[in-house]
Every structure is written in C-alpha cells, then in structure tokens.
Amino acid sequence: MPKLKPNTQYPTANEDAQISAGIAADPDNPELVFSHSDKVQSAADFFGPEKYPQVLAMKRPRGRPKAAETKVFTALRLDADLLAAFKATGKGWQTRINAALRVFLHEHPQSKH
C-alpha cells in the first residue's frame, strides 16, 4: 500500500456509509464481490489459443511511433536574443533551429581533417 501524505484525512463513519450507499445504488457499476470471482477469466482463456495471439498482435505500442532517424539530445548554449527570436516564431522552433544549422552546413562545407 502506498505511503499516505501527511495530514491525510480519512472519511468519517457517516461519510463512509454514504459512499458505500452510493456504490450500492449504482446499477451500472456494482461493487465486485467474491461471488463474482468464479466468472473472471484471463484474456488468454477468453479468446482461446487460436485467437489470443491475433489479439496480442493488434495491441498498439504506447507512445509516439519511433522515427526512422532519431534525434540526439544535447545541451547547447545560445545567446538569449537568438533563442528568444526562434521561440517567438511559435511551435516548432527547435526544428527551425535544426533546419538553420543544416543550411549553414550546406553553405559552408567543412573539409575533413
């Protein structure tokens, strides 16, 4: 059980009774009681060995899809006015800095040492 924050207030007996009465009165979400546990089954049992692998294959991974070429995190110190100017252009300012650096590299090719 997680550690409670200081000054956590538990409901009084009267408040707890009101909460329990509200749960009991909700026909769409009955309280799960032990007698229901015999009806509970795992997804693998529900779908069976033929369908369960197909169900798992349909599961989408969480988060953003991985890009073909990912970016590298780096800390970069910039002049405040330069950074403010890019941020003032709105969402995507980091992408625009990346594009500006690419243009510079294209216009100023470096010889390899």
MDTraj code that builds the backbone (N, CA, C; nanometers):
import mdtraj as md
import numpy as np

residues = "MET PRO LYS LEU LYS PRO ASN THR GLN TYR PRO THR ALA ASN GLU ASP ALA GLN ILE SER ALA GLY ILE ALA ALA ASP PRO ASP ASN PRO GLU LEU VAL PHE SER HIS SER ASP LYS VAL GLN SER ALA ALA ASP PHE PHE GLY PRO GLU LYS TYR PRO GLN VAL LEU ALA MET LYS ARG PRO ARG GLY ARG PRO LYS ALA ALA GLU THR LYS VAL PHE THR ALA LEU ARG LEU ASP ALA ASP LEU LEU ALA ALA PHE LYS ALA THR GLY LYS GLY TRP GLN THR ARG ILE ASN ALA ALA LEU ARG VAL PHE LEU HIS GLU HIS PRO GLN SER LYS HIS".split()
xyz = np.array([
    [0.0843, -0.1176, 0.0000],
    [0.0000, 0.0000, 0.0000],
    [0.0891, 0.1242, 0.0000],
    [0.0543, 0.2258, -0.0800],
    [0.1410, 0.3435, -0.0860],
    [0.1401, 0.4198, 0.0451],
    [0.2484, 0.4891, 0.0682],
    [0.2597, 0.5715, 0.1877],
    [0.1704, 0.6940, 0.1713],
    [0.0916, 0.7233, 0.2735],
    [-0.0005, 0.8364, 0.2670],
    [0.0714, 0.9667, 0.2969],
    [0.0198, 1.0733, 0.2414],
    [0.0760, 1.2050, 0.2665],
    [0.0430, 1.2491, 0.4091],
    [0.1253, 1.3363, 0.4643],
    [0.0935, 1.3880, 0.5971],
    [-0.0423, 1.4591, 0.5941],
    [-0.1113, 1.4528, 0.7039],
    [-0.2422, 1.5175, 0.7203],
    [-0.3500, 1.4565, 0.6311],
    [-0.3329, 1.3303, 0.5911],
    [-0.4361, 1.2629, 0.5139],
    [-0.5586, 1.2461, 0.6022],
    [-0.6743, 1.2818, 0.5497],
    [-0.7976, 1.2712, 0.6277],
    [-0.8794, 1.1547, 0.5762],
    [-0.9125, 1.0635, 0.6648],
    [-0.9974, 0.9502, 0.6300],
    [-1.1432, 0.9930, 0.6427],
    [-1.2326, 0.9318, 0.5652],
    [-1.3737, 0.9662, 0.5807],
    [-1.4254, 0.9202, 0.7169],
    [-1.5193, 0.9959, 0.7674],
    [-1.5827, 0.9567, 0.8937],
    [-1.6697, 0.8342, 0.8666],
    [-1.7191, 0.7734, 0.9731],
    [-1.8064, 0.6565, 0.9580],
    [-1.9317, 0.6934, 0.8790],
    [-1.9841, 0.8125, 0.9023],
    [-2.1036, 0.8591, 0.8306],
    [-2.0715, 0.8806, 0.6823],
    [-1.9575, 0.9441, 0.6527],
    [-1.9179, 0.9655, 0.5132],
    [-1.8913, 0.8326, 0.4431],
    [-1.8295, 0.7384, 0.5142],
    [-1.8025, 0.6069, 0.4570],
    [-1.9334, 0.5346, 0.4250],
    [-2.0324, 0.5484, 0.5109],
    [-2.1629, 0.4867, 0.4869],
    [-2.2302, 0.5490, 0.3647],
    [-2.2170, 0.6807, 0.3483],
    [-2.2741, 0.7484, 0.2307],
    [-2.2052, 0.7023, 0.1023],
    [-2.0757, 0.6863, 0.1073],
    [-2.0013, 0.6389, -0.0098],
    [-2.0455, 0.4974, -0.0452],
    [-2.0537, 0.4113, 0.0531],
    [-2.0964, 0.2730, 0.0293],
    [-2.2383, 0.2674, -0.0253],
    [-2.3262, 0.3531, 0.0253],
    [-2.4636, 0.3568, -0.0239],
    [-2.4668, 0.4026, -0.1694],
    [-2.3836, 0.4980, -0.2049],
    [-2.3761, 0.5443, -0.3433],
    [-2.3272, 0.4347, -0.4366],
    [-2.2303, 0.3570, -0.3925],
    [-2.1806, 0.2449, -0.4731],
    [-2.2908, 0.1410, -0.4921],
    [-2.3591, 0.1095, -0.3835],
    [-2.4646, 0.0080, -0.3899],
    [-2.5802, 0.0527, -0.4786],
    [-2.6054, 0.1830, -0.4863],
    [-2.7187, 0.2348, -0.5637],
    [-2.6880, 0.2484, -0.7125],
    [-2.5622, 0.2315, -0.7535],
    [-2.5234, 0.2494, -0.8934],
    [-2.5410, 0.1185, -0.9691],
    [-2.6459, 0.1055, -1.0527],
    [-2.6683, -0.0214, -1.1229],
    [-2.5674, -0.0467, -1.2348],
    [-2.5031, 0.0578, -1.2839],
    [-2.4082, 0.0418, -1.3942],
    [-2.2708, -0.0046, -1.3483],
    [-2.2430, 0.0089, -1.2201],
    [-2.1106, -0.0262, -1.1701],
    [-2.1232, -0.0921, -1.0331],
    [-2.1731, -0.2155, -1.0303],
    [-2.1897, -0.2804, -0.8997],
    [-2.0545, -0.3128, -0.8375],
    [-2.0532, -0.3155, -0.7073],
    [-1.9310, -0.3488, -0.6360],
    [-1.8963, -0.4951, -0.6625],
    [-1.7711, -0.5220, -0.6929],
    [-1.7270, -0.6577, -0.7194],
    [-1.7178, -0.7325, -0.5878],
    [-1.7877, -0.8414, -0.5803],
    [-1.7860, -0.9217, -0.4586],
    [-1.7227, -1.0564, -0.4906],
    [-1.6864, -1.1291, -0.3878],
    [-1.6151, -1.2551, -0.4051],
    [-1.6947, -1.3547, -0.4894],
    [-1.8265, -1.3491, -0.4841],
    [-1.9072, -1.4453, -0.5590],
    [-1.8918, -1.4284, -0.7098],
    [-1.8459, -1.3111, -0.7557],
    [-1.8244, -1.2885, -0.8982],
    [-1.6920, -1.3465, -0.9469],
    [-1.6026, -1.3779, -0.8544],
    [-1.4675, -1.4170, -0.8943],
    [-1.4651, -1.5477, -0.9727],
    [-1.5673, -1.6316, -0.9583],
    [-1.5674, -1.7553, -1.0347],
    [-1.5962, -1.7313, -1.1825],
    [-1.6460, -1.6128, -1.2169],
    [-1.6768, -1.5796, -1.3557],
    [-1.5609, -1.5081, -1.4253],
    [-1.4617, -1.4658, -1.3492],
    [-1.3491, -1.3908, -1.4043],
    [-1.2532, -1.4874, -1.4727],
    [-1.2074, -1.4497, -1.5913],
    [-1.1088, -1.5314, -1.6615],
    [-1.0100, -1.4411, -1.7338],
    [-0.8951, -1.4952, -1.7615],
    [-0.7918, -1.4180, -1.8294],
    [-0.8288, -1.3994, -1.9763],
    [-0.7649, -1.3022, -2.0401],
    [-0.7893, -1.2785, -2.1830],
    [-0.7488, -1.4002, -2.2651],
    [-0.6409, -1.4669, -2.2249],
    [-0.5961, -1.5856, -2.2977],
    [-0.7017, -1.6954, -2.2917],
    [-0.7636, -1.7128, -2.1746],
    [-0.8695, -1.8135, -2.1624],
    [-0.9943, -1.7721, -2.2389],
    [-1.0267, -1.6427, -2.2348],
    [-1.1468, -1.5935, -2.3024],
    [-1.1372, -1.6116, -2.4537],
    [-1.0245, -1.5710, -2.5123],
    [-1.0098, -1.5768, -2.6580],
    [-0.9650, -1.7143, -2.7078],
    [-0.8975, -1.7898, -2.6250],
    [-0.8527, -1.9218, -2.6654],
    [-0.7177, -1.9173, -2.7344],
    [-0.6534, -2.0324, -2.7498],
    [-0.5175, -2.0358, -2.8063],
    [-0.5111, -1.9977, -2.9533],
    [-0.6240, -2.0075, -3.0248],
    [-0.6209, -1.9724, -3.1671],
    [-0.6271, -1.8206, -3.1871],
    [-0.7120, -1.7532, -3.1107],
    [-0.7349, -1.6095, -3.1312],
    [-0.6447, -1.5201, -3.0461],
    [-0.5991, -1.5693, -2.9309],
    [-0.5243, -1.4829, -2.8402],
    [-0.3984, -1.4239, -2.9038],
    [-0.3177, -1.4984, -2.9789],
    [-0.2004, -1.4364, -3.0448],
    [-0.2404, -1.3249, -3.1417],
    [-0.3550, -1.3396, -3.2087],
    [-0.4019, -1.2353, -3.3004],
    [-0.4409, -1.1097, -3.2223],
    [-0.5032, -1.1301, -3.1061],
    [-0.5411, -1.0162, -3.0220],
    [-0.4161, -0.9434, -2.9746],
    [-0.3149, -1.0176, -2.9328],
    [-0.1898, -0.9547, -2.8891],
    [-0.1226, -0.8791, -3.0023],
    [-0.1313, -0.9306, -3.1241],
    [-0.0684, -0.8649, -3.2390],
    [-0.1372, -0.7327, -3.2707],
    [-0.2650, -0.7199, -3.2341],
    [-0.3392, -0.5958, -3.2605],
    [-0.3048, -0.4860, -3.1608],
    [-0.2427, -0.5214, -3.0492],
    [-0.2108, -0.4241, -2.9457],
    [-0.1085, -0.3243, -2.9981],
    [-0.1445, -0.1976, -2.9913],
    [-0.0530, -0.0939, -3.0374],
    [0.0450, -0.0583, -2.9269],
    [0.1692, -0.0301, -2.9613],
    [0.2639, 0.0125, -2.8593],
    [0.2263, 0.1509, -2.8067],
    [0.2622, 0.1767, -2.6851],
    [0.2315, 0.3060, -2.6243],
    [0.3274, 0.4121, -2.6747],
    [0.2801, 0.5352, -2.6742],
    [0.3651, 0.6477, -2.7077],
    [0.3734, 0.6751, -2.8568],
    [0.4617, 0.7646, -2.8875],
    [0.4809, 0.8092, -3.0252],
    [0.5576, 0.7044, -3.1053],
    [0.5202, 0.6831, -3.2313],
    [0.5960, 0.5858, -3.3132],
    [0.7417, 0.6303, -3.3283],
    [0.8311, 0.5344, -3.3327],
    [0.9732, 0.5646, -3.3459],
    [1.0030, 0.6141, -3.4877],
    [1.0801, 0.7193, -3.4966],
    [1.1185, 0.7751, -3.6255],
    [1.2286, 0.6890, -3.6876],
    [1.2363, 0.6944, -3.8193],
    [1.3404, 0.6183, -3.8890],
    [1.4790, 0.6686, -3.8473],
    [1.4910, 0.7994, -3.8345],
    [1.6172, 0.8593, -3.7911],
    [1.5871, 0.9457, -3.6700],
    [1.6351, 0.9047, -3.5546],
    [1.6029, 0.9767, -3.4321],
    [1.7018, 1.0905, -3.4082],
    [1.6579, 1.1844, -3.3283],
    [1.7421, 1.2983, -3.2920],
    [1.8310, 1.2601, -3.1743],
    [1.9356, 1.3366, -3.1530],
    [2.0273, 1.3163, -3.0416],
    [2.0098, 1.4316, -2.9459],
    [1.9897, 1.3996, -2.8174],
    [1.9764, 1.5045, -2.7170],
    [2.1122, 1.5666, -2.6909],
    [2.1131, 1.7000, -2.6833],
    [2.2357, 1.7712, -2.6499],
    [2.1986, 1.9008, -2.5790],
    [2.2865, 1.9480, -2.4969],
    [2.2688, 2.0781, -2.4328],
    [2.3509, 2.1783, -2.5135],
    [2.2899, 2.2888, -2.5497],
    [2.3537, 2.3875, -2.6354],
    [2.3306, 2.5252, -2.5757],
    [2.4358, 2.6006, -2.5580],
    [2.4232, 2.7357, -2.5015],
    [2.4132, 2.8347, -2.6166],
    [2.3030, 2.9101, -2.6180],
    [2.2789, 3.0094, -2.7227],
    [2.2620, 3.1460, -2.6597],
    [2.2876, 3.2513, -2.7381],
    [2.2607, 3.3861, -2.6899],
    [2.1115, 3.4001, -2.6640],
    [2.0769, 3.4740, -2.5596],
    [1.9373, 3.4875, -2.5178],
    [1.8503, 3.5474, -2.6277],
    [1.9025, 3.6492, -2.6992],
    [1.8215, 3.7124, -2.8036],
    [1.7978, 3.6180, -2.9217],
    [1.8973, 3.5347, -2.9535],
    [1.8824, 3.4378, -3.0613],
    [1.7757, 3.3344, -3.0259],
    [1.7832, 3.2834, -2.9044],
    [1.6842, 3.1854, -2.8594],
    [1.5452, 3.2470, -2.8541],
    [1.5345, 3.3689, -2.8039],
    [1.4044, 3.4365, -2.7963],
    [1.3448, 3.4560, -2.9351],
    [1.4286, 3.4878, -3.0333],
    [1.3788, 3.5084, -3.1692],
    [1.3210, 3.3787, -3.2262],
    [1.3894, 3.2665, -3.2047],
    [1.3366, 3.1391, -3.2540],
    [1.2098, 3.0986, -3.1794],
    [1.2089, 3.1168, -3.0469],
    [1.0902, 3.0806, -2.9691],
    [0.9706, 3.1669, -3.0074],
    [0.9966, 3.2913, -3.0458],
    [0.8881, 3.3827, -3.0844],
    [0.8183, 3.3370, -3.2120],
    [0.8828, 3.2510, -3.2896],
    [0.8205, 3.2030, -3.4132],
    [0.7155, 3.0960, -3.3852],
    [0.7041, 3.0536, -3.2589],
    [0.5984, 2.9598, -3.2218],
    [0.6447, 2.8155, -3.2174],
    [0.5440, 2.7272, -3.2144],
    [0.5692, 2.5838, -3.2031],
    [0.6571, 2.5373, -3.3192],
    [0.7531, 2.4523, -3.2879],
    [0.8449, 2.4017, -3.3892],
    [0.9745, 2.4798, -3.3974],
    [0.9997, 2.5652, -3.3003],
    [1.1198, 2.6488, -3.3063],
    [1.2471, 2.5647, -3.3030],
    [1.2469, 2.4510, -3.2328],
    [1.3663, 2.3663, -3.2287],
    [1.3928, 2.3038, -3.3657],
    [1.2865, 2.2676, -3.4354],
    [1.3005, 2.2131, -3.5704],
    [1.3573, 2.3186, -3.6639],
    [1.3150, 2.4438, -3.6456],
    [1.3674, 2.5515, -3.7302],
    [1.5150, 2.5795, -3.7003],
    [1.5565, 2.5678, -3.5761],
    [1.6995, 2.5816, -3.5444],
    [1.7775, 2.4700, -3.6134],
    [1.7235, 2.3487, -3.6088],
    [1.7875, 2.2355, -3.6754],
    [1.8021, 2.2629, -3.8252],
    [1.6957, 2.3154, -3.8871],
    [1.6989, 2.3460, -4.0305],
    [1.8009, 2.4562, -4.0605],
    [1.8084, 2.5581, -3.9742],
    [1.9050, 2.6669, -3.9948],
    [2.0487, 2.6141, -3.9881],
    [2.0742, 2.5229, -3.8971],
    [2.2076, 2.4637, -3.8878],
    [2.2395, 2.3798, -4.0112],
    [2.1388, 2.3104, -4.0654],
    [2.1601, 2.2322, -4.1880],
    [2.1945, 2.3244, -4.3059],
    [2.1232, 2.4368, -4.3159],
    [2.1513, 2.5336, -4.4236],
    [2.2943, 2.5845, -4.4101],
    [2.3355, 2.6162, -4.2867],
    [2.4723, 2.6643, -4.2659],
    [2.5735, 2.5596, -4.3113],
    [2.5520, 2.4332, -4.2739],
    [2.6454, 2.3284, -4.3146],
    [2.6504, 2.3115, -4.4662],
    [2.5347, 2.3260, -4.5304],
    [2.5300, 2.3144, -4.6766],
    [2.6044, 2.4304, -4.7428],
    [2.5874, 2.5505, -4.6887],
    [2.6506, 2.6693, -4.7476],
    [2.7984, 2.6821, -4.7099],
    [2.8396, 2.6162, -4.6031],
    [2.9779, 2.6243, -4.5560],
    [3.0342, 2.4839, -4.5359],
    [3.0602, 2.4138, -4.6462],
    [3.1114, 2.2763, -4.6294],
    [3.2460, 2.2760, -4.5589],
    [3.2617, 2.1810, -4.4721],
    [3.3836, 2.1699, -4.3942],
    [3.4731, 2.0636, -4.4559],
    [3.6016, 2.0933, -4.4631],
    [3.6938, 1.9916, -4.5108],
    [3.7244, 1.8987, -4.3942],
    [3.7370, 1.7703, -4.4236],
    [3.7660, 1.6739, -4.3177],
    [3.9143, 1.6727, -4.2891],
    [3.9474, 1.6800, -4.1620],
    [4.0893, 1.6820, -4.1237],
    [4.1369, 1.5439, -4.0966],
])
top = md.Topology()
chain = top.add_chain()
for i, resn in enumerate(residues, 1):
    res = top.add_residue(resn, chain, resSeq=i)
    for name in ("N", "CA", "C"):
        top.add_atom(name, md.element.get_by_symbol(name[0]), res)
traj = md.Trajectory(xyz[None], top)
